[in-house]
Amino acid sequence: MQLTIDLAGWLGAGILLVAYAMVSFDKLRAESFRYQFLNGAGSLLLIVNTVYYRAYPSAFVNVVWIIIAFLASVRAKNRQSRAAGS
């Protein structure tokens, strides 16, 4: 079980770093749904890890990160829908 939790944490950290690098090197736009999805997925995996290890401050940050990613992705989807309808 511990190995699975550790792998989830490392995978989550990797996903967040890849997402950040892709935005930093103009491979993704920060406003894109894909970027926000990567942020949410990475944070979710980190929450699994941090709750398991009782690192609640880090878990809290990642919960807030997911909320931000969710709201931003809803906004991105709405923008895409409006653009498609124009």
C-alpha positions as CSV (number, residue, x, y, z in Angstrom):
1,M,0.0,0.0,0.0
2,Q,2.7,2.4,0.9
3,L,4.5,2.0,-2.4
4,T,1.2,2.8,-4.2
5,I,0.8,6.0,-2.1
6,D,4.4,7.0,-2.8
7,L,4.0,6.4,-6.5
8,A,0.8,8.5,-6.5
9,G,2.6,11.3,-4.9
10,W,5.6,11.2,-7.3
11,L,3.2,10.9,-10.3
12,G,1.2,13.9,-9.0
13,A,4.4,16.0,-8.5
14,G,5.6,15.0,-12.0
15,I,2.2,15.9,-13.6
16,L,2.3,19.4,-11.9
17,L,5.9,20.0,-13.0
18,V,5.1,18.9,-16.6
19,A,2.1,21.2,-16.7
20,Y,4.1,24.1,-15.4
21,A,6.9,23.5,-17.8
22,M,4.5,23.3,-20.8
23,V,3.0,26.7,-19.9
24,S,6.4,28.2,-19.2
25,F,7.7,27.1,-22.6
26,D,4.5,28.1,-24.5
27,K,3.4,24.5,-25.2
28,L,0.1,25.0,-23.4
29,R,-1.8,28.1,-22.5
30,A,-2.6,28.8,-18.8
31,E,-6.2,29.4,-19.8
32,S,-6.6,26.0,-21.5
33,F,-8.7,23.2,-20.2
34,R,-5.8,20.8,-20.7
35,Y,-3.5,22.8,-18.4
36,Q,-6.2,23.1,-15.7
37,F,-7.0,19.3,-16.0
38,L,-3.3,18.5,-15.5
39,N,-3.2,20.8,-12.4
40,G,-6.3,19.1,-10.9
41,A,-5.1,15.6,-11.6
42,G,-1.6,16.2,-10.2
43,S,-3.1,17.8,-7.1
44,L,-5.5,14.9,-6.6
45,L,-2.6,12.5,-6.6
46,L,-0.7,14.6,-4.2
47,I,-3.7,14.8,-1.8
48,V,-3.8,11.0,-1.7
49,N,-0.1,11.0,-0.7
50,T,-0.3,13.9,1.8
51,V,-3.4,12.7,3.6
52,Y,-1.8,9.2,4.0
53,Y,1.3,10.8,5.5
54,R,-0.9,13.2,7.6
55,A,0.7,16.3,5.9
56,Y,-2.5,18.2,6.2
57,P,-1.2,21.7,5.3
58,S,0.0,20.3,2.0
59,A,-3.2,18.4,1.5
60,F,-5.1,21.7,2.2
61,V,-3.0,23.6,-0.4
62,N,-3.8,20.9,-3.0
63,V,-7.5,20.9,-2.2
64,V,-7.5,24.7,-2.9
65,W,-5.4,24.1,-6.0
66,I,-8.0,21.6,-7.3
67,I,-10.8,24.1,-6.7
68,I,-9.0,26.8,-8.6
69,A,-8.2,24.3,-11.4
70,F,-11.9,23.2,-11.6
71,L,-13.2,26.8,-11.7
72,A,-10.7,27.8,-14.3
73,S,-11.5,24.8,-16.5
74,V,-15.2,25.5,-16.3
75,R,-14.4,29.0,-17.4
76,A,-12.2,27.7,-20.2
77,K,-14.9,25.3,-21.4
78,N,-17.5,28.2,-21.4
79,R,-15.1,30.3,-23.4
80,Q,-14.6,27.5,-25.9
81,S,-18.4,27.0,-26.2
82,R,-19.0,30.7,-26.8
83,A,-16.2,30.8,-29.4
84,A,-17.6,27.8,-31.2
85,G,-21.1,29.3,-31.2
86,S,-19.8,32.6,-32.8
